[in-house]
Amino acid sequence: MTPTLIVLGFLALGVAIVAFATRHVPSPPQSSEQDTAWGEPQTEENAAVDPFAHAPPRQTEIEPAREMERQS
């Protein structure tokens, strides 16, 4: 009977550890007014900057495929 109680005790301890490790902490309340700039018109001042404006142009030339070497 004692080994059964020890096993049940370890099982209960394992369940408690898993429940403690995976608990969800409540998040703080968020305000309903969020500054997302969703409805604002696009202007020069708030326009996105192109990060690749200074990059060289893409190469459009495709290299020809190499011929397979014959193995003897």
C-alpha distances in whole Angstrom, upper triangle without the diagonal:
4,6,5,6,9,10,11,12,15,15,17,18,20,21,23,25,26,27,29,30,32,33,37,39,41,45,48,50,53,57,58,61,61,64,64,67,67,70,72,75,75,78,79,77,74,74,72,73,73,71,73,77,78,76,78,79,77,78,79,81,78,78,79,77,77,78,76,77,78,76,78
4,5,5,6,9,10,10,12,14,15,16,18,20,21,23,24,26,27,29,30,31,35,37,40,43,46,49,52,55,57,60,59,62,62,66,66,69,71,74,74,77,78,76,72,73,70,71,72,70,71,75,76,74,77,78,76,77,78,79,77,77,79,76,76,78,75,76,77,75,77
4,5,5,6,9,10,11,12,14,15,16,18,20,21,23,24,26,27,29,30,34,36,39,42,45,48,51,54,56,59,58,61,61,64,64,67,69,72,72,75,76,74,70,71,68,69,69,67,69,72,73,72,74,75,73,74,75,76,74,74,75,73,73,74,72,73,73,71,73
4,5,5,6,9,10,10,12,14,15,16,18,20,21,22,24,26,27,28,32,34,37,41,44,46,49,52,54,57,56,59,59,63,62,65,67,70,71,73,74,72,69,69,67,68,68,66,68,71,72,71,73,74,72,73,74,75,73,73,74,72,72,73,71,72,73,71,73
4,5,5,6,9,10,10,12,14,15,16,18,20,21,22,24,26,27,30,32,35,39,41,44,47,50,52,55,55,57,57,61,61,64,66,69,69,72,73,71,68,68,66,67,67,65,67,71,72,71,73,74,72,73,74,76,74,74,75,73,74,75,73,74,75,73,75
4,5,5,6,9,10,10,12,14,15,16,18,20,21,22,24,26,29,31,34,38,41,43,46,50,52,55,54,56,56,60,60,63,65,68,68,70,71,70,66,67,64,65,65,63,65,69,70,68,71,72,70,71,72,74,72,72,73,71,71,73,70,72,73,71,73
4,5,5,6,9,10,10,12,14,15,17,18,20,21,23,24,28,30,33,36,40,42,45,48,50,53,52,55,54,58,58,61,63,66,66,69,69,68,64,65,62,63,63,61,63,67,67,66,68,69,67,69,69,71,69,69,70,68,68,70,67,69,70,68,70
4,5,5,6,9,10,10,12,14,15,16,18,20,21,22,26,28,31,34,37,40,43,46,48,51,50,53,53,57,56,59,62,64,65,67,68,67,63,64,61,62,63,61,63,66,67,66,68,69,67,69,70,71,69,70,71,69,69,71,69,70,71,69,72
4,5,5,6,9,10,11,12,14,15,16,18,20,21,25,27,30,33,36,38,41,45,47,50,49,52,52,56,55,59,61,64,64,66,67,65,62,63,60,61,62,60,62,65,66,65,68,69,67,69,70,71,69,70,71,69,70,71,69,71,72,70,73
4,5,5,6,9,10,10,12,14,15,16,18,20,24,26,29,32,35,38,40,44,46,49,48,50,50,54,54,57,59,62,62,64,65,63,60,60,58,59,59,57,59,63,63,62,65,66,64,65,66,68,66,66,68,66,66,68,66,67,68,67,69
4,5,5,6,9,10,11,12,14,15,17,18,22,24,27,30,34,36,39,42,44,47,46,49,48,52,52,55,57,60,60,63,64,62,58,59,56,58,58,56,58,61,62,61,64,64,62,64,65,66,64,65,66,64,65,66,64,66,67,66,68
4,5,5,6,9,10,10,12,14,15,16,20,22,25,28,31,34,37,40,42,45,44,47,47,51,50,54,56,59,59,62,63,61,57,58,56,57,58,56,58,61,62,61,64,65,63,65,66,68,66,66,68,66,67,68,67,68,70,68,71
4,5,5,6,9,10,10,12,14,15,19,21,24,27,30,33,36,39,41,44,43,46,46,50,50,53,55,58,58,60,61,59,56,57,54,56,56,54,56,60,61,59,62,63,61,63,64,66,65,65,67,65,66,67,66,67,69,67,70
4,5,5,6,9,10,11,12,14,18,20,24,26,30,32,35,39,40,43,42,44,44,48,48,51,53,56,56,58,59,57,54,54,52,53,53,51,53,57,58,57,59,60,58,60,61,63,61,62,63,61,62,64,62,63,65,64,66
4,5,5,6,9,10,11,12,16,18,21,24,28,30,33,36,38,41,40,43,42,46,46,49,51,54,54,57,58,56,53,53,51,52,53,51,53,56,58,56,59,60,58,60,61,63,61,62,63,61,62,64,63,64,66,65,67
4,6,5,6,9,10,11,14,16,19,22,25,28,31,34,36,39,39,41,41,45,45,48,50,53,54,56,57,55,52,52,50,52,52,51,53,56,57,56,59,60,59,61,62,64,62,63,65,63,64,66,65,66,68,67,69
4,5,5,6,9,10,14,16,19,22,25,28,30,34,36,39,38,40,40,44,44,47,49,52,52,54,55,53,50,50,48,49,50,48,50,54,55,54,56,57,56,58,59,61,59,60,62,60,61,63,62,63,65,64,67
4,5,5,6,8,12,15,18,21,24,27,29,33,34,37,36,38,38,42,41,45,47,50,50,52,53,51,48,48,46,47,48,46,48,51,53,51,54,55,53,55,56,58,57,57,59,58,59,61,59,61,63,62,64
4,6,5,6,10,12,15,18,22,24,27,30,32,35,34,37,37,40,40,43,45,48,49,51,52,50,47,48,46,47,48,46,49,52,53,52,55,56,54,57,57,60,58,59,61,59,61,63,61,63,65,64,67
4,6,5,9,11,14,17,20,23,25,29,31,34,33,36,36,40,40,43,45,48,48,50,51,49,46,47,45,46,47,45,48,51,52,51,54,55,54,56,57,60,58,59,61,60,61,63,62,64,66,65,68
4,6,9,11,14,17,20,23,25,29,31,33,32,34,34,38,38,41,43,46,46,48,49,47,44,44,42,43,44,42,45,48,49,48,51,52,51,53,54,56,55,56,58,56,58,60,59,60,62,62,64
4,7,9,13,15,18,21,23,27,29,31,30,32,32,36,35,39,41,44,44,46,47,45,42,43,40,42,42,41,43,46,48,47,50,50,49,51,52,55,53,54,56,55,56,59,57,59,61,61,64
4,6,10,12,16,18,21,24,26,29,28,31,31,35,34,38,40,43,43,46,47,45,41,42,40,42,43,42,44,47,49,48,51,52,51,53,54,57,55,57,59,58,59,61,60,63,65,64,67
4,6,9,12,15,17,21,22,25,24,27,27,31,31,34,36,39,40,42,44,42,38,39,37,39,40,39,42,45,46,46,49,50,49,51,52,55,54,56,58,57,58,61,60,62,65,64,67
4,6,9,12,15,18,21,23,23,25,26,30,30,33,35,38,39,41,42,40,37,38,36,38,40,39,42,44,46,46,49,50,49,52,53,56,55,57,59,58,60,63,62,64,67,66,70
4,7,9,12,15,17,20,20,23,24,28,28,31,33,36,37,39,41,38,35,37,35,38,39,38,41,44,46,46,49,50,49,52,53,56,56,58,60,59,61,64,63,66,68,68,71
4,6,9,12,15,17,16,19,20,24,24,27,29,33,33,35,37,35,31,33,32,34,36,35,38,41,43,43,46,47,47,50,51,54,53,55,58,57,59,62,62,64,67,67,70
4,6,10,13,15,15,18,19,23,24,26,28,31,32,34,36,33,30,32,31,34,36,35,39,41,43,43,47,48,48,51,52,55,55,57,60,59,62,64,64,67,70,70,73
4,7,9,12,12,16,17,21,22,24,26,29,31,33,35,32,29,31,31,33,36,36,39,41,43,44,47,48,48,51,52,55,55,58,60,60,63,65,65,68,71,71,75
4,6,9,9,12,14,17,18,20,22,26,27,29,31,29,26,28,27,30,32,32,36,38,40,41,44,45,45,48,49,53,53,55,58,58,60,63,64,66,69,69,73
4,5,7,10,13,16,16,18,20,24,25,27,29,27,24,27,27,30,32,33,36,38,40,41,45,45,46,49,50,53,54,56,59,59,62,65,65,68,71,72,75
4,6,10,11,14,14,16,18,21,24,26,28,26,23,26,26,29,32,33,36,37,40,41,44,45,45,48,49,53,53,56,58,59,61,64,65,68,71,71,75
4,7,9,11,12,13,15,19,21,23,25,23,20,23,23,27,29,30,34,35,38,39,42,43,43,47,48,51,52,55,57,58,61,64,65,67,70,71,75
4,6,9,10,12,13,17,19,20,23,21,18,20,20,23,26,27,30,31,34,35,39,39,40,43,44,48,48,51,54,54,57,60,61,64,67,68,72
4,6,8,10,11,14,15,17,19,17,14,16,17,20,23,24,27,28,31,32,36,36,37,41,42,45,46,49,52,53,56,59,60,63,66,67,71
4,5,8,9,12,13,16,18,16,13,14,15,18,20,22,25,26,29,30,33,34,34,38,39,42,43,46,49,50,52,56,57,59,63,64,67
4,6,5,9,10,12,15,13,10,12,13,16,19,21,24,24,28,29,32,32,33,37,38,41,43,46,49,50,53,56,57,60,63,64,68
4,6,9,10,13,16,15,12,13,14,18,20,22,25,25,29,30,33,32,33,36,37,41,42,45,47,48,51,55,56,59,62,63,67
4,7,9,12,16,15,13,14,16,19,22,24,27,27,30,32,34,34,35,38,38,42,43,47,49,51,54,57,58,61,64,66,70
4,7,9,12,12,10,11,13,17,20,22,25,25,28,30,33,33,34,37,38,42,43,46,49,51,54,57,58,61,65,66,70
4,6,10,11,9,10,13,16,18,21,24,23,26,28,31,31,32,35,36,40,41,45,48,49,52,55,57,60,64,65,69
4,7,8,7,6,9,12,15,18,20,19,23,25,27,27,28,32,32,36,38,41,44,46,49,52,54,57,61,62,66
4,5,6,6,10,12,15,18,20,19,22,24,27,27,29,32,33,37,39,42,45,47,50,54,56,59,62,64,68
4,6,5,9,10,13,16,18,16,19,22,24,24,27,30,32,35,37,40,44,46,49,52,54,57,61,62,66
4,6,9,10,14,16,19,17,20,23,26,26,29,32,34,37,40,42,46,48,51,54,56,59,62,64,68
4,6,9,12,15,18,17,20,22,25,26,28,32,33,36,38,41,45,46,49,52,54,57,60,62,66
4,6,9,12,15,14,17,19,22,23,24,28,29,33,35,38,41,43,46,49,51,54,57,59,63
4,6,9,12,12,15,17,20,20,22,25,27,30,32,35,38,40,43,46,48,50,54,56,59
4,6,9,8,11,13,17,18,19,23,25,28,30,33,36,38,41,44,46,49,52,54,58
4,5,5,9,10,13,14,16,19,21,25,26,29,33,34,37,41,42,45,49,50,54
4,6,8,9,12,14,15,19,21,24,26,28,32,33,35,39,41,43,47,48,52
4,5,5,9,10,11,15,17,20,22,24,28,30,32,36,38,40,44,46,49
4,6,8,10,12,16,18,21,23,26,30,32,34,38,40,42,46,48,51
4,7,9,12,15,18,21,23,25,29,31,33,37,39,41,45,47,50
4,6,9,12,15,17,20,22,25,27,30,33,35,38,41,43,47
4,7,9,12,14,17,19,23,25,27,31,33,35,39,41,45
4,7,9,12,15,17,21,23,26,29,32,34,38,40,44
4,6,9,11,14,17,20,22,26,28,31,35,37,40
4,6,8,10,14,17,19,23,25,28,31,34,37
4,6,10,13,15,18,22,24,27,31,33,37
4,7,9,12,15,19,22,24,28,30,34
4,6,9,12,15,18,21,24,27,31
4,6,9,12,15,18,21,24,27
4,6,9,12,15,18,21,25
4,6,9,12,15,18,22
4,6,9,12,15,18
4,6,9,12,16
4,6,9,13
4,6,10
4,6
4
